[in-house]
Amino acid sequence: MMDELLNFLKEFNIQTIISMGIIVWYFTRDVKSQISLLDKDLQAMNTRISRVECTVYGKDLYDKYGDK
């Protein structure tokens, strides 16, 4: 297993490894913030739908998100 890893690393030069790291960082840098915004929007939508359907969803959820 270790020999395979060393052979794999020998085939790549440092520029390739660094550039791959930068590419991965560039395309995934905003993922966490976008997921957080999406979660907040889905929770607000779920709250509104539960009010329309007259289901009890929990007072803490209504207090947390409210009508925005």
C-alpha positions in Angstrom: 0.0 0.0 0.0 2.8 2.4 0.9 4.8 1.6 -2.2 1.7 2.3 -4.4 1.3 5.7 -2.7 4.9 6.6 -3.2 4.8 5.6 -6.8 1.7 7.6 -7.3 3.4 10.7 -5.8 6.5 10.2 -7.9 4.4 10.5 -11.1 3.1 13.9 -10.1 5.2 17.0 -9.8 4.6 19.6 -7.2 3.1 22.1 -9.6 0.4 19.6 -10.5 -0.5 18.9 -6.9 -0.6 22.6 -6.0 -2.7 23.5 -9.0 -5.2 20.7 -8.3 -5.5 22.0 -4.7 -6.1 25.5 -5.9 -8.7 24.3 -8.4 -10.6 22.3 -5.8 -10.5 25.3 -3.3 -11.7 27.7 -6.0 -14.7 25.7 -6.9 -15.7 24.7 -3.4 -15.0 27.9 -1.4 -18.6 29.1 -1.2 -20.3 25.8 -0.8 -20.7 26.0 3.0 -22.2 29.5 2.9 -24.6 28.6 0.1 -25.7 25.5 1.9 -26.4 27.6 5.0 -28.5 30.1 3.0 -30.4 27.2 1.3 -31.1 25.6 4.7 -32.4 28.9 6.1 -34.7 29.4 3.0 -36.0 25.8 3.2 -36.8 26.2 6.9 -38.7 29.4 6.3 -40.6 27.8 3.5 -41.4 24.8 5.6 -42.7 27.1 8.4 -45.0 28.9 6.0 -46.3 25.7 4.5 -47.0 24.2 7.9 -49.0 27.3 8.8 -51.1 27.0 5.7 -51.7 23.4 6.3 -52.6 24.2 10.0 -50.1 21.8 11.3 -48.3 22.3 14.6 -44.6 22.5 13.9 -43.3 23.8 17.2 -43.2 27.2 18.8 -39.4 27.3 18.9 -39.3 27.0 15.1 -41.7 29.9 14.6 -39.7 32.0 17.0 -36.4 31.2 15.4 -37.3 31.9 11.8 -40.4 34.0 12.0 -41.9 35.7 8.9 -39.1 37.1 6.9 
